[in-house]
Amino acid sequence: METWKRVAQVGDISPDTNTLRVMLDGEGVCLYDLQGEICATQDRCPHGNASLADGYLEDGTIECPLHQGVFDIRSGKPKCPPVTTDLRRYEVKVDGDVIYLKAEAA
């Protein structure tokens, strides 16, 4: 059985950063607004323990604010050193303005 949990509204995502940190089952998750496509990954950078919601978003990538490692948001794959570990991604469903995440990581 699929379990979807309401975590935010699209309007909650900052128009300045296009990111939002939310919680899902006790874990930090970063939501991204990629020109109307909502994506979600783990919030903590696996390299430096920094919040990716504080990172720099550009062209479908997020740059960690601590060590400037860059990840592809859609795939979770690292794009350049010093990051080498994939980000955990989450399935997203948007119904109207409400954002839901699947309770298990994708």
Stockholm file with secondary structure:
# STOCKHOLM 1.0

chainA/1-106         METWKRVAQVGDISPDTNTLRVMLDGEGVCLYDLQGEICATQDRCPHGNASLADGYLEDGTIECPLHQGVFDIRSGKPKCPPVTTDLRRYEVKVDGDVIYLKAEAA
#=GR chainA/1-106 SS CCCEEEEEEGGGSCTTTSEEEEEETTEEEEEEEETTEEEEEESBCTTTCCBGGGSEEETTEEECTTTCCEEETTTCCEEETTCCSCCCEEEEEEETTEEEEEEEEC
#=GC SS_cons         CCCEEEEEEGGGSCTTTSEEEEEETTEEEEEEEETTEEEEEESBCTTTCCBGGGSEEETTEEECTTTCCEEETTTCCEEETTCCSCCCEEEEEEETTEEEEEEEEC
//
